[in-house]
Amino acid sequence: MNESAHSAEEGTPATDAPLNLPADNLVLFDGECALCTGSVRFLLRHDKQARLHFAALQSPLGQRVCLRHQLNPQDLETFIFARRGKPVLVRSDAALAVASLLGWPWRALGALRIPPRPLRDAAYNLVARNRHRWFGRNASCHIPTSAERERF
């Protein structure tokens, strides 16, 4: 793992300069991954307060966020949660932070923070490495409905 990715995992912002995010809570995901886009659809259904916004890692915004926080923009195996005014989270920390915004019963997933990050991220990385084989690839990006459009 490179040092810059490590700093984001530790929750330390890679730069103090503010990134002009279009939303307070931005989820960056692999737009070609069936598991990832399925997860976004799940989040859209269960985020009753519409606090989460989404962008593909492949998008210009996704690329800018990665570069700003010294993350590899070509590393599509990394789930990223960018929050306005807070450190960027990656991998299991990102997934658990996003789940905590959904309310009950999904907030209970926060208990998964008990195992140390290296253990959580090892499980995360196993799924990330095999996600295309296990879940497939999307032939096209998710097209948001008119109701979802403002969240992308």
GUNUTI-679640 format. One line per 8 residues: number of its first residue (from 1); their letters; for each residue x, y, z of N, C-alpha, C. Coordinates in pm, 1 decimal, always signed. Layout:
! residues N
NUM> A> X,Y,Z,X,Y,Z,X,Y,Z ~ ...
END
This chain:
! residues 152
1> MNESAHSA> +86.0,-116.5,+0.0,+0.0,+0.0,+0.0,+90.4,+122.5,+0.0 ~ +52.8,+222.9,-77.0,+137.0,+341.8,-79.3,+105.3,+431.8,+38.6 ~ +197.8,+518.0,+70.7,+184.9,+604.4,+188.4,+65.4,+698.3,+177.5 ~ +37.7,+749.7,+58.7,-72.8,+845.3,+44.9,-206.8,+778.8,+70.1 ~ -225.2,+655.2,+22.1,-350.1,+586.1,+49.3,-363.0,+560.4,+199.0 ~ -250.4,+530.7,+263.4,-252.0,+505.1,+407.4,-301.3,+627.7,+483.3 ~ -259.6,+746.7,+444.0,-302.2,+865.9,+517.0,-452.8,+885.1,+506.9 ~ -513.0,+855.7,+391.6,-657.4,+868.4,+380.6,-726.7,+762.1,+463.9
9> EEGTPATD> -669.8,+640.7,+468.0,-729.8,+535.3,+549.4,-727.7,+573.0,+696.6 ~ -625.0,+641.6,+738.5,-614.6,+680.4,+878.0,-707.1,+796.2,+911.1 ~ -774.5,+850.4,+809.7,-866.8,+959.6,+834.3,-800.5,+1094.8,+833.4 ~ -675.7,+1103.0,+789.4,-605.7,+1229.8,+783.1,-621.9,+1287.5,+644.2 ~ -673.2,+1408.3,+631.4,-687.7,+1463.3,+497.6,-551.2,+1477.2,+431.2 ~ -545.7,+1448.7,+302.1,-420.0,+1457.5,+229.2,-380.3,+1602.3,+206.3 ~ -474.0,+1691.2,+215.7,-446.2,+1833.0,+196.6,-540.3,+1913.7,+284.5 ~ -496.5,+2029.1,+326.4,-583.2,+2115.3,+405.8,-671.7,+2203.1,+318.8
17> APLNLPAD> -638.1,+2212.7,+189.1,-716.8,+2296.7,+99.0,-855.8,+2236.1,+83.2 ~ -960.5,+2316.4,+93.0,-1095.7,+2262.4,+82.6,-1126.1,+2215.9,-59.8 ~ -1198.3,+2108.8,-69.4,-1245.9,+2059.7,-198.0,-1391.5,+2100.5,-206.8 ~ -1427.0,+2167.1,-311.9,-1563.2,+2215.8,-326.7,-1654.5,+2099.7,-366.0 ~ -1703.9,+2028.1,-266.7,-1792.6,+1915.7,-291.8,-1932.9,+1966.8,-321.8 ~ -2004.1,+1898.3,-410.3,-2140.6,+1939.9,-441.7,-2240.7,+1901.5,-333.2 ~ -2197.0,+1822.6,-235.5,-2285.8,+1775.6,-129.4,-2203.5,+1749.7,-3.9 ~ -2270.3,+1744.8,+110.6,-2201.0,+1718.4,+236.3,-2147.1,+1576.5,+245.0
25> NLVLFDGE> -2216.8,+1481.1,+186.1,-2181.1,+1339.7,+196.2,-2179.4,+1278.5,+56.2 ~ -2060.2,+1257.0,+3.9,-2045.8,+1207.3,-133.0,-1986.6,+1066.9,-132.8 ~ -2059.9,+972.3,-189.5,-2016.3,+834.2,-203.1,-1959.3,+816.5,-343.6 ~ -1833.4,+773.1,-351.3,-1769.9,+744.8,-479.5,-1761.1,+593.8,-497.0 ~ -1803.5,+544.7,-613.1,-1812.8,+401.2,-637.1,-1769.8,+369.4,-779.8 ~ -1738.3,+243.1,-804.2,-1702.4,+195.8,-937.6,-1830.7,+183.3,-1019.7 ~ -1847.2,+270.3,-1117.3,-1969.0,+272.6,-1197.9,-1985.9,+153.1,-1289.5 ~ -1882.1,+72.7,-1307.6,-1891.2,-44.4,-1394.8,-1914.4,-173.5,-1317.6
33> CALCTGSV> -1913.7,-165.7,-1186.7,-1925.1,-283.5,-1100.5,-2072.1,-307.0,-1062.7 ~ -2121.8,-427.9,-1091.7,-2261.0,-460.5,-1059.7,-2286.8,-456.0,-909.4 ~ -2193.2,-506.4,-828.2,-2208.5,-501.2,-682.6,-2214.5,-355.9,-635.1 ~ -2126.5,-272.8,-688.9,-2118.6,-133.0,-645.7,-2245.4,-55.8,-681.5 ~ -2292.4,-71.8,-804.8,-2413.7,+0.6,-843.9,-2535.8,-56.7,-772.9 ~ -2532.9,-186.2,-743.7,-2640.0,-243.4,-662.9,-2639.6,-184.4,-522.7 ~ -2520.8,-161.3,-469.4,-2509.0,-97.6,-337.7,-2562.9,+44.6,-340.6 ~ -2536.8,+115.9,-448.6,-2589.7,+252.3,-462.4,-2741.7,+248.9,-467.3
41> RFLLRHDK> -2798.3,+156.1,-541.3,-2944.8,+145.4,-545.6,-2999.7,+114.9,-406.4 ~ -2930.7,+27.0,-330.9,-2970.3,-2.7,-193.4,-2967.1,+125.1,-108.7 ~ -2859.2,+201.5,-120.5,-2846.0,+325.3,-42.2,-2954.2,+425.5,-80.2 ~ -2985.3,+436.6,-207.4,-3092.0,+527.6,-249.8,-3225.7,+489.5,-186.5 ~ -3253.5,+359.9,-178.6,-3379.7,+313.7,-118.9,-3385.6,+337.8,+31.2 ~ -3271.0,+323.0,+99.7,-3272.4,+324.5,+245.8,-3227.4,+456.7,+307.7 ~ -3179.1,+548.1,+228.9,-3139.3,+680.4,+279.2,-3262.3,+770.6,+276.9 ~ -3348.2,+751.4,+375.2,-3478.1,+820.7,+379.6,-3464.9,+972.9,+389.5
49> QARLHFAA> -3354.5,+1021.3,+446.0,-3334.5,+1165.7,+460.2,-3255.3,+1225.3,+344.3 ~ -3224.0,+1142.6,+245.4,-3151.8,+1187.1,+124.9,-3024.1,+1264.5,+159.3 ~ -2948.5,+1211.0,+253.7,-2823.1,+1276.1,+293.7,-2705.6,+1238.2,+204.2 ~ -2718.0,+1126.9,+133.4,-2606.7,+1077.6,+51.7,-2621.4,+1121.6,-93.7 ~ -2508.8,+1156.1,-153.7,-2500.9,+1186.6,-295.7,-2395.2,+1094.9,-355.4 ~ -2396.5,+1076.8,-486.7,-2317.3,+971.9,-549.2,-2246.1,+1021.5,-674.0 ~ -2128.7,+964.6,-697.5,-2054.5,+988.1,-821.8,-1968.3,+865.7,-848.2 ~ -1955.3,+831.2,-974.5,-1867.4,+720.4,-1011.2,-1722.7,+763.8,-993.9
57> LQSPLGQR> -1638.8,+670.8,-952.7,-1495.1,+699.3,-943.7,-1439.9,+741.6,-1080.1 ~ -1501.6,+693.8,-1187.7,-1455.7,+723.5,-1322.2,-1496.3,+863.7,-1367.8 ~ -1585.3,+929.5,-1295.2,-1634.4,+1061.9,-1335.5,-1529.1,+1169.1,-1308.7 ~ -1541.3,+1284.7,-1373.1,-1447.3,+1394.1,-1343.7,-1444.3,+1430.2,-1194.8 ~ -1559.5,+1432.4,-1128.3,-1562.9,+1463.2,-985.1,-1490.3,+1354.9,-905.7 ~ -1516.8,+1228.4,-937.6,-1449.3,+1118.5,-868.2,-1298.6,+1127.3,-883.7 ~ -1253.5,+1159.1,-1003.4,-1110.5,+1173.3,-1029.7,-1051.4,+1289.3,-949.0 ~ -1122.5,+1402.7,-943.5,-1073.3,+1519.0,-866.6,-1062.4,+1488.0,-718.6
65> VCLRHQLN> -1161.9,+1420.8,-662.7,-1158.3,+1386.2,-520.1,-1039.7,+1294.2,-492.3 ~ -1020.6,+1194.8,-576.1,-907.2,+1102.2,-557.1,-774.7,+1177.7,-560.6 ~ -756.2,+1259.2,-660.7,-629.0,+1331.9,-673.8,-607.4,+1427.8,-557.6 ~ -712.2,+1494.9,-514.3,-700.6,+1589.6,-403.7,-656.7,+1521.0,-276.1 ~ -701.7,+1397.6,-256.7,-670.9,+1324.3,-133.8,-561.8,+1220.0,-155.3 ~ -486.5,+1238.1,-262.5,-371.4,+1154.2,-292.5,-406.2,+1005.8,-297.0 ~ -522.2,+975.9,-351.7,-564.2,+838.1,-375.8,-549.2,+810.8,-524.5 ~ -520.0,+688.8,-559.8,-502.8,+652.3,-699.6,-638.8,+653.4,-770.2
73> PQDLETFI> -659.6,+743.3,-866.0,-789.7,+749.8,-933.7,-817.7,+627.4,-1021.2 ~ -716.0,+545.8,-1046.3,-735.0,+423.6,-1124.8,-766.9,+303.4,-1036.1 ~ -761.2,+319.3,-904.4,-789.9,+210.7,-810.3,-940.0,+201.9,-790.1 ~ -1004.8,+125.5,-875.8,-1149.9,+116.1,-871.1,-1198.9,+16.4,-766.9 ~ -1107.2,-42.4,-691.7,-1146.0,-135.4,-585.6,-1171.0,-63.0,-453.6 ~ -1160.3,+67.7,-452.8,-1172.9,+144.3,-329.0,-1304.6,+220.6,-326.4 ~ -1382.5,+195.1,-224.4,-1505.7,+268.4,-197.1,-1464.6,+391.6,-116.2 ~ -1508.7,+509.2,-157.4,-1464.9,+633.6,-93.2,-1586.4,+711.3,-44.2
81> FARRGKPV> -1574.6,+766.2,+76.2,-1679.0,+850.7,+133.1,-1615.3,+984.9,+165.6 ~ -1651.2,+1086.2,+86.2,-1598.3,+1221.3,+105.1,-1705.1,+1305.4,+173.1 ~ -1666.3,+1367.7,+283.2,-1759.6,+1449.7,+360.9,-1704.8,+1591.4,+368.7 ~ -1791.3,+1687.1,+345.9,-1748.7,+1826.6,+349.6,-1692.9,+1860.1,+487.2 ~ -1568.7,+1910.6,+488.1,-1506.1,+1955.0,+611.8,-1453.3,+1844.2,+700.0 ~ -1452.2,+1719.6,+650.4,-1405.4,+1605.9,+730.9,-1310.6,+1522.1,+647.0 ~ -1230.7,+1438.7,+713.0,-1138.9,+1351.5,+638.0,-1214.5,+1254.0,+547.3 ~ -1152.8,+1220.8,+436.3,-1206.2,+1121.0,+344.9,-1186.5,+983.2,+407.8
89> LVRSDAAL> -1286.2,+897.6,+392.9,-1278.1,+760.2,+442.1,-1275.9,+664.2,+323.9 ~ -1205.0,+553.2,+340.7,-1197.1,+453.0,+234.9,-1226.0,+314.2,+292.4 ~ -1256.5,+221.8,+202.2,-1279.0,+80.9,+230.9,-1381.6,+59.0,+341.8 ~ -1349.5,-21.7,+441.2,-1448.1,-57.6,+543.7,-1490.2,+63.1,+626.1 ~ -1399.1,+155.9,+654.0,-1437.8,+276.4,+729.1,-1543.2,+355.5,+652.5 ~ -1526.6,+365.3,+520.4,-1623.6,+437.1,+438.1,-1759.0,+366.7,+441.5 ~ -1757.3,+235.1,+422.3,-1883.2,+160.0,+419.4,-1958.2,+170.3,+552.4 ~ -1886.5,+160.5,+663.5,-1951.3,+167.1,+794.4,-2002.4,+308.3,+823.8
97> AVASLLGW> -1929.2,+410.0,+782.4,-1975.3,+547.7,+803.4,-2101.7,+574.6,+723.1 ~ -2107.2,+525.0,+600.7,-2226.5,+542.4,+517.5,-2344.3,+469.5,+580.8 ~ -2322.6,+345.9,+625.4,-2430.9,+268.7,+688.5,-2484.7,+340.7,+811.7 ~ -2398.7,+410.1,+884.5,-2443.4,+478.2,+1006.8,-2540.6,+592.1,+976.5 ~ -2542.0,+641.0,+853.7,-2634.6,+748.3,+816.4,-2772.4,+697.2,+776.9 ~ -2787.7,+566.0,+763.6,-2913.7,+510.5,+714.8,-3018.3,+492.6,+823.0 ~ -2980.8,+492.0,+946.9,-3077.9,+467.5,+1053.3,-3092.7,+319.3,+1079.5 ~ -3187.3,+286.8,+1167.6,-3207.6,+149.8,+1211.2,-3269.8,+68.1,+1100.1
105> PWRALGAL> -3233.7,-55.8,+1076.4,-3138.4,-138.9,+1148.4,-2994.9,-127.3,+1095.6 ~ -2975.3,-53.5,+987.6,-2844.4,-46.0,+921.8,-2739.7,+21.3,+1009.1 ~ -2781.3,+111.1,+1095.3,-2687.7,+177.7,+1186.3,-2617.3,+76.6,+1276.6 ~ -2683.8,-34.9,+1302.8,-2625.0,-139.3,+1387.8,-2498.1,-198.7,+1326.5 ~ -2477.8,-180.2,+1197.5,-2354.2,-228.3,+1134.6,-2231.1,-160.0,+1193.5 ~ -2250.4,-49.6,+1263.1,-2139.7,+19.1,+1329.3,-2065.6,-72.3,+1426.1 ~ -2133.5,-176.9,+1474.0,-2067.8,-273.1,+1563.7,-1952.6,-344.0,+1491.5 ~ -1954.4,-343.0,+1361.3,-1845.8,-406.0,+1285.1,-1715.9,-325.9,+1293.2
113> RIPPRPLR> -1720.9,-209.0,+1357.3,-1597.2,-132.5,+1379.3,-1512.3,-193.5,+1490.5 ~ -1568.6,-285.9,+1565.6,-1496.5,-347.0,+1677.3,-1371.4,-421.6,+1629.1 ~ -1382.2,-505.8,+1525.1,-1257.2,-567.8,+1477.3,-1161.5,-459.9,+1425.0 ~ -1033.5,-481.6,+1438.8,-936.4,-382.0,+1391.8,-948.0,-359.0,+1240.6 ~ -917.1,-236.7,+1198.2,-926.6,-198.5,+1057.4,-853.2,-296.1,+965.2 ~ -732.3,-341.8,+997.5,-665.5,-435.0,+904.8,-747.5,-561.8,+878.8 ~ -816.6,-612.1,+979.7,-902.0,-729.8,+960.9,-1022.0,-695.6,+873.1 ~ -1088.2,-583.5,+903.5,-1204.5,-540.4,+824.5,-1164.3,-516.7,+679.3
121> DAAYNLVA> -1051.6,-447.5,+659.7,-1009.4,-415.6,+523.7,-963.0,-539.0,+447.4 ~ -910.6,-639.8,+517.5,-873.3,-765.1,+449.8,-998.8,-830.2,+390.8 ~ -1106.9,-834.1,+468.6,-1233.3,-888.9,+418.1,-1286.8,-802.3,+304.2 ~ -1280.6,-670.3,+321.9,-1324.5,-578.1,+217.7,-1245.4,-602.0,+88.2 ~ -1112.9,-613.1,+101.0,-1026.7,-630.7,-16.4,-1052.8,-763.2,-86.9 ~ -1085.8,-867.8,-12.1,-1118.5,-997.4,-72.6,-1240.7,-983.4,-164.0 ~ -1343.7,-918.2,-113.5,-1464.4,-896.8,-194.5,-1432.7,-804.4,-312.0 ~ -1359.3,-696.6,-287.3,-1327.1,-600.2,-392.9,-1250.2,-666.2,-507.3
129> RNRHRWFG> -1155.0,-751.0,-474.8,-1075.1,-817.6,-578.2,-1157.7,-914.4,-662.7 ~ -1262.6,-971.4,-603.9,-1341.5,-1074.5,-671.9,-1479.1,-1027.0,-717.3 ~ -1510.1,-899.8,-698.3,-1646.1,-850.8,-722.0,-1692.8,-870.2,-865.4 ~ -1607.4,-850.0,-963.4,-1649.5,-867.9,-1102.7,-1676.0,-1015.1,-1133.1 ~ -1595.8,-1103.4,-1078.6,-1615.1,-1247.0,-1100.4,-1742.6,-1295.0,-1031.7 ~ -1765.9,-1248.1,-909.3,-1881.1,-1294.8,-832.6,-2011.8,-1226.9,-872.3 ~ -2007.3,-1097.9,-905.9,-2130.1,-1022.0,-928.7,-2143.9,-969.4,-1071.3 ~ -2035.9,-971.0,-1150.3,-2040.9,-925.9,-1288.6,-2011.7,-777.3,-1304.1
137> RNASCHIP> -2016.6,-735.0,-1429.3,-1994.0,-594.7,-1465.5,-2121.0,-539.5,-1527.6 ~ -2138.3,-409.7,-1517.0,-2250.9,-344.3,-1582.5,-2214.1,-313.8,-1726.7 ~ -2307.4,-335.5,-1816.3,-2284.5,-300.1,-1956.3,-2290.0,-149.0,-1973.6 ~ -2363.3,-82.2,-1884.3,-2372.6,+63.4,-1888.4,-2387.1,+115.7,-1746.4 ~ -2363.3,+243.6,-1729.9,-2375.8,+306.3,-1598.0,-2521.8,+313.7,-1555.9 ~ -2544.4,+320.1,-1426.3,-2678.3,+339.2,-1371.5,-2731.6,+475.2,-1417.1 ~ -2849.4,+474.6,-1472.9,-2913.9,+599.9,-1513.6,-3011.8,+637.4,-1403.2 ~ -2983.9,+747.7,-1333.3,-3073.8,+786.8,-1224.1,-3211.6,+826.9,-1276.0
145> TSAERERF> -3312.4,+795.0,-1195.6,-3447.2,+840.3,-1228.6,-3451.3,+992.2,-1209.3 ~ -3558.1,+1053.5,-1253.0,-3569.3,+1198.8,-1235.7,-3568.0,+1235.6,-1086.5 ~ -3624.4,+1149.2,-1002.7,-3626.0,+1176.0,-858.4,-3484.4,+1162.3,-798.0 ~ -3402.0,+1074.9,-854.7,-3266.8,+1051.9,-803.7,-3164.2,+1149.6,-860.4 ~ -3193.5,+1211.1,-972.2,-3095.7,+1287.2,-1048.0,-3021.4,+1391.8,-964.9 ~ -3089.8,+1460.9,-874.8,-3023.3,+1565.0,-795.4,-2922.4,+1507.1,-696.8 ~ -2922.9,+1376.2,-679.4,-2829.7,+1313.4,-586.9,-2705.2,+1258.2,-656.7 ~ -2695.5,+1279.4,-788.3,-2579.0,+1234.6,-865.1,-2506.5,+1353.3,-922.1
END
